[in-house]
Amino acid sequence: MTLSGTVNKSFFLLLVLVCAGTFTWNRFNEAGDYAAVAPWVIGGAIGGLVTALIVAFRKTTAPFLAPVYAALQGLVLGGISAAMEFQYPGIVLQAVVLTAGTLGCLLVAYMTGAIKATENFKLGVTAATGAILLIYLVSFGMRLFGMEMPYIHDNGLVGIGISVVIVVIAALNLVLDFDFIEAGANNGAPKYMEWYGAFGLMVTLVWLYIEILRLLSKLRSR
């Protein structure tokens, strides 16, 4: 495992994601209706979740399934982004720029030692991420019964504040990805771990982009 190999594979996964996203983006714009891309978005979301779980528990599958995950998530992001852009023109460019800017700033901060992935830092970020996942699971369960969790999806100050916190936690997960990739390269991890490292980075970037898009939509809807 090398840093350069992981970076190259990360760019490849990003390219796959963008190409798949272009498909659902164009399909939405041609039809002008979210129903035209809904099956692709739902299928991509379910398939992406299954693929991610397989890779997470069997790292050796990463060289084969990481590109599949990127393609499935591309279908999801393309459809969601097109719908958001239709409702709030310019929001997608803002989300892309903010996501890329966050990635660049945190990478520089990590490389210069301004942010260090200490054990306490890892524990805190992991715990916060787990708490957010639990909240989303509860919110999803409540929606199945026709109920809404207060504040999570609101565009009020509390709802926006919650989104800001989630964006920060998602961004800090990038530091964990950087540390994992660096440690793997320094410790001579197997070559397939380059794909696993790139996959982990892709998962975080997808989450960060979605949360930034959600935050911007709340701000634009006020």
Helices and strands as residue ranges (DSSP letters): H 3-31, G 34-36, H 38-57, G 59-61, H 62-87, H 91-111, H 119-144, H 157-186, H 193-221
